[in-house]
Amino acid sequence: MKIVAALFLLSVLALPLHAETKPDLRTITVTGQGEIKAVPDLAIFNISLNSRNKVAAVAVDQVNTSAQALVALLTKNGIEKKDITTTSGGVYPNYDNDVAGKIVTYTANYSVSVTFRDISKSAKVMAQVSTVPGIANVNGPSFGFAEPLQFENAALTKAVENAKSKALALAKVGGLVLKEPITIRTSDASAPRPVMMMAMRGGMDAEAKVAHAPMEPGEQTINASVEVTYAAALP
């Protein structure tokens, strides 16, 4: 019994000693913001064509002919096929306003998105596009980046640097030494949504508008935000 009691006493005495040697966990949590400004290198236009005829098949043939002419014009001006994307197409009936259910004509439509990798050429080419038969609407440009990831990563790097700067300041005020980050949480870096700069209909009037419209991409701002929790310790 004496041996058991002695062992129990030793184990009880050892518990506080073990607890005292365990260091307290100290953390500092901060948010960081990063911002990068960059000049877009892409201009994107959306082009719509349509054709109306009493015979659906004729309307479709007409809009297909216009679409082929449009694609031929774009490729002739150096736009690669990979930068010409069909976005919609179809045919629908047009009904008589006075006679319910009576179809008077059919409208066929076709739309494409065109990406210019040389923004300086876009105004000249779009002036030619506006003369293609069947052009219904031209919307654009919206500006973007061929490789947005490099700017997003740069913004995230700045955000982490900003967070560390804040954490160091807080550690100094609190009399602590900043250690390694424990967790890093981030929201996706974001650039402004593309804004359509103009919208027009086909014909010579549209050609004049496009030909005289300056294609200046300006700058876009890419933002990033992070939340970082750092370990901290007494000096």
C-alpha positions in Angstrom: 0.0 0.0 0.0 2.8 2.4 0.8 4.4 1.8 -2.6 1.1 2.4 -4.4 0.5 5.6 -2.4 4.0 6.8 -3.2 3.5 6.3 -6.9 0.2 8.1 -6.9 1.7 11.0 -5.0 4.5 11.2 -7.6 2.1 11.2 -10.5 0.0 14.0 -8.9 3.0 16.1 -8.2 4.2 15.6 -11.8 0.9 17.0 -13.4 1.4 20.7 -12.5 5.0 20.5 -13.5 4.1 19.2 -17.0 1.3 21.8 -17.4 3.7 24.7 -16.5 6.2 23.7 -19.2 3.6 23.7 -22.0 3.9 27.1 -23.8 0.7 29.2 -24.2 -0.4 29.6 -27.9 -0.3 33.2 -28.9 -1.6 34.3 -32.3 -2.1 37.5 -34.3 -4.7 37.6 -37.0 -4.7 40.3 -39.6 -6.2 41.1 -43.1 -4.1 42.3 -46.0 -5.0 44.1 -49.2 -3.2 44.1 -52.5 -3.8 46.1 -55.6 -2.2 46.0 -59.1 -2.9 48.3 -62.0 -2.4 47.0 -65.5 -3.2 47.9 -69.1 -5.5 45.4 -70.8 -4.1 43.7 -73.9 -7.4 42.3 -75.3 -10.5 43.9 -76.9 -13.6 41.8 -77.2 -16.6 42.6 -79.5 -19.9 40.8 -79.8 -21.4 40.9 -83.3 -24.9 39.8 -84.3 -26.4 39.2 -87.8 -29.9 38.5 -88.8 -32.1 37.9 -91.9 -35.8 37.9 -92.4 -37.7 36.1 -95.1 -41.1 34.5 -95.6 -39.4 31.1 -96.0 -37.4 29.9 -93.0 -34.8 28.1 -95.1 -34.1 31.2 -97.1 -33.6 33.3 -94.0 -31.2 30.7 -92.6 -29.3 30.6 -95.9 -29.0 34.3 -96.0 -27.7 34.6 -92.4 -25.3 31.8 -93.1 -23.9 33.6 -96.1 -23.5 36.7 -94.0 -21.7 34.7 -91.3 -19.3 33.2 -93.8 -18.5 36.7 -95.2 -18.0 38.0 -91.6 -15.6 35.2 -90.7 -13.7 35.6 -94.0 -13.3 39.3 -93.4 -12.0 38.8 -89.8 -9.5 36.1 -90.8 -8.3 38.2 -93.7 -7.5 40.9 -91.2 -5.4 38.5 -89.1 -7.9 37.4 -86.6 -7.3 33.7 -85.8 -10.1 31.2 -85.8 -9.5 30.5 -82.1 -10.5 34.1 -81.4 -13.8 33.9 -83.2 -16.4 32.1 -81.1 -20.0 31.4 -82.1 -22.2 32.4 -79.2 -25.7 31.8 -80.6 -27.7 31.0 -83.7 -31.2 30.0 -84.6 -34.5 30.9 -86.4 -37.8 32.0 -85.1 -41.2 32.9 -86.6 -42.7 36.4 -86.7 -46.5 36.5 -86.2 -49.1 38.8 -87.7 -50.2 41.4 -85.2 -53.8 41.2 -86.4 -54.3 37.5 -87.0 -53.5 35.2 -84.0 -51.2 32.4 -84.8 -50.5 33.5 -88.4 -46.8 33.4 -89.3 -45.8 36.2 -91.7 -42.0 35.8 -91.8 -39.0 34.1 -90.2 -35.9 35.6 -88.7 -32.6 33.8 -88.6 -29.9 35.0 -86.4 -26.2 34.4 -85.7 -23.9 35.9 -83.1 -20.1 35.7 -82.6 -17.6 37.0 -80.1 -14.4 38.3 -81.5 -11.2 38.8 -79.6 -8.5 41.3 -80.8 -5.1 40.6 -79.4 -3.8 43.8 -81.0 -6.2 46.5 -79.7 -4.7 49.1 -82.1 -6.2 47.3 -85.1 -9.7 46.8 -83.7 -11.2 50.1 -84.8 -10.2 49.7 -88.5 -11.4 46.1 -88.7 -14.7 46.8 -86.9 -15.3 49.6 -89.4 -15.2 47.0 -92.2 -17.3 44.6 -90.2 -20.1 47.1 -90.0 -20.5 46.9 -93.8 -21.1 43.1 -93.9 -24.7 42.5 -95.1 -27.0 41.3 -92.3 -25.1 43.0 -89.5 -27.7 43.8 -86.8 -25.7 44.8 -83.8 -22.1 45.4 -82.7 -21.4 45.6 -79.0 -18.0 46.5 -77.5 -15.2 46.7 -76.9 -14.8 45.1 -73.5 -11.2 45.0 -72.4 -9.4 42.1 -70.7 -6.1 40.3 -70.2 -4.6 37.4 -72.2 -2.9 36.1 -69.0 -4.8 37.5 -66.0 -3.2 35.0 -63.5 0.1 36.9 -63.4 -1.7 40.0 -62.2 -3.9 38.1 -59.8 -0.8 36.5 -58.3 1.0 39.8 -58.0 -2.0 41.3 -56.2 -2.1 38.3 -53.8 1.6 38.8 -53.1 1.1 42.4 -52.2 -1.9 41.4 -50.0 0.3 38.9 -48.0 3.1 41.5 -47.7 0.5 44.0 -46.4 -0.8 41.5 -43.9 2.7 40.8 -42.6 3.5 44.5 -42.2 0.4 44.9 -40.0 1.2 41.8 -38.0 4.7 43.0 -37.3 3.4 46.3 -36.1 0.9 44.6 -33.8 3.6 42.3 -32.4 5.8 45.2 -31.6 3.1 47.0 -29.8 2.2 43.8 -27.9 5.8 43.0 -27.0 5.8 39.8 -29.0 8.0 38.2 -31.6 6.2 37.4 -34.8 6.6 33.8 -36.0 5.5 31.8 -39.0 2.0 32.0 -40.5 -0.4 29.3 -39.2 -3.2 29.9 -41.7 -3.7 32.0 -44.8 -7.2 32.5 -46.2 -7.9 34.4 -49.4 -10.7 35.6 -51.6 -10.2 35.4 -55.3 -8.3 38.3 -56.8 -10.7 40.3 -59.0 -10.6 42.8 -61.8 -13.4 45.1 -62.8 -16.2 43.5 -64.9 -15.8 44.3 -68.6 -17.9 47.3 -69.6 -19.3 47.6 -73.1 -18.0 50.9 -74.5 -20.5 51.2 -77.4 -23.4 49.5 -79.1 -24.5 50.2 -82.7 -26.4 48.8 -85.6 -24.9 47.9 -89.0 -24.7 50.2 -92.0 -22.7 53.2 -93.0 -23.8 55.2 -90.0 -22.3 52.5 -87.7 -19.2 52.4 -89.8 -18.6 56.1 -89.2 -19.1 55.7 -85.5 -16.7 52.8 -85.2 -14.1 54.4 -87.4 -13.9 57.5 -85.2 -14.2 55.8 -81.9 -10.8 55.7 -80.0 -9.9 52.2 -78.7 -8.1 53.2 -75.5 -8.1 50.4 -72.9 -6.8 52.6 -70.1 -5.9 50.8 -66.8 -7.7 48.1 -64.8 -7.3 47.5 -61.1 -6.9 44.0 -59.8 -7.6 43.6 -56.1 -6.8 40.8 -53.7 -7.6 40.2 -50.0 -6.1 37.8 -47.5 -6.6 36.9 -43.8 -3.4 35.6 -42.1 -3.0 34.1 -38.7 0.6 34.2 -37.4 2.1 32.5 -34.4 3.7 34.8 -31.9 5.9 34.4 -28.8 7.4 36.3 -26.0 11.0 37.6 -26.6 
